[in-house]
């Protein structure tokens, strides 16, 4: 089974939508989602990214280029080969129809 990790800033809207949507659609994959902003993740009780997440993942889909940059800076680019940038801006709500359409278009499993 392939392990897929979705990353955004707070793990509330984009990455959480991706995890929940694809988990309901593709039962032959494992999905997880995390955020890169530790302060917001701690405040909101969402998942903050750790190296364990990156080790676990076969593919890492980040919502913005800055998420890739943050991961690379904190891990000495060790996981760069796993990272795919989706270029989805932070303007969508959880499970918003337009967000799901973009995710379906950009991610081919």
C-alpha positions in Angstrom: 0.0 0.0 0.0 1.3 3.4 -0.9 1.5 6.1 1.8 0.4 9.6 0.7 0.9 12.8 2.8 -0.8 16.1 2.2 0.7 19.3 3.5 -0.6 22.8 4.0 0.0 25.5 6.6 -2.6 24.7 9.4 -3.9 21.2 8.4 -7.5 22.5 8.6 -8.7 23.2 5.0 -6.6 22.1 2.0 -4.6 19.2 3.3 -7.3 17.9 5.6 -9.8 18.0 2.7 -7.3 16.1 0.4 -6.8 13.4 3.1 -10.5 12.9 3.8 -11.6 13.0 0.2 -9.0 10.7 -1.2 -9.3 8.3 1.8 -13.0 7.9 1.0 -12.3 7.3 -2.7 -9.1 5.2 -2.7 -9.1 2.5 0.0 -6.0 0.9 -1.5 -3.8 3.8 -0.3 -2.9 5.2 3.2 -3.4 8.9 3.6 -2.4 11.5 6.2 -2.3 15.3 6.4 -0.2 17.8 8.3 0.5 21.5 8.7 3.8 23.4 8.6 2.8 26.2 11.1 3.4 24.7 14.5 1.8 27.6 16.4 -1.5 27.3 14.5 -1.5 23.5 14.6 -0.9 23.5 18.4 -3.6 26.2 18.9 -6.2 24.4 16.7 -5.3 20.8 17.7 -4.3 19.8 14.2 -1.3 17.7 13.0 2.0 19.4 12.8 4.5 17.9 10.4 7.4 15.8 11.8 10.2 13.9 10.1 8.3 10.7 11.0 5.6 11.8 8.6 8.1 12.3 5.8 9.8 9.0 6.4 6.3 7.3 6.3 5.2 8.9 3.1 6.0 7.5 -0.4 4.7 10.8 -1.9 4.3 14.2 -0.3 1.8 16.6 -1.9 2.3 20.2 -0.7 -0.2 22.9 -1.4 2.3 25.7 -2.0 6.0 26.2 -3.0 6.7 27.6 0.5 5.7 24.4 2.1 8.3 22.5 0.0 10.9 25.2 1.0 10.1 24.8 4.7 10.4 21.0 4.5 13.7 21.2 2.6 15.2 23.8 4.9 14.4 21.6 8.0 15.5 18.3 6.5 18.5 19.3 4.4 16.5 18.4 1.3 16.5 14.8 2.3 12.9 14.2 1.1 12.9 16.5 -2.0 12.4 13.5 -4.3 9.1 12.7 -2.6 7.6 16.3 -2.8 5.1 17.4 -5.4 3.9 21.0 -5.4 0.2 21.4 -6.2 0.2 25.3 -6.3 -3.2 25.6 -4.5 -3.6 28.9 -2.7 -5.0 29.3 0.8 -8.4 30.6 -0.1 -10.6 27.5 0.2 -12.7 26.1 3.0 -12.8 22.5 4.2 -14.3 20.2 1.5 -15.2 23.2 -0.7 -16.5 21.9 -4.1 -13.9 24.0 -6.1 -11.1 22.7 -3.9 -12.1 19.1 -4.6 -12.2 19.8 -8.3 -8.7 21.2 -8.3 -7.4 18.3 -6.2 -9.0 15.7 -8.6 -7.4 17.6 -11.6 -3.9 17.8 -10.1 -3.6 14.4 -8.3 -3.7 11.2 -10.4 -3.6 8.1 -8.2 
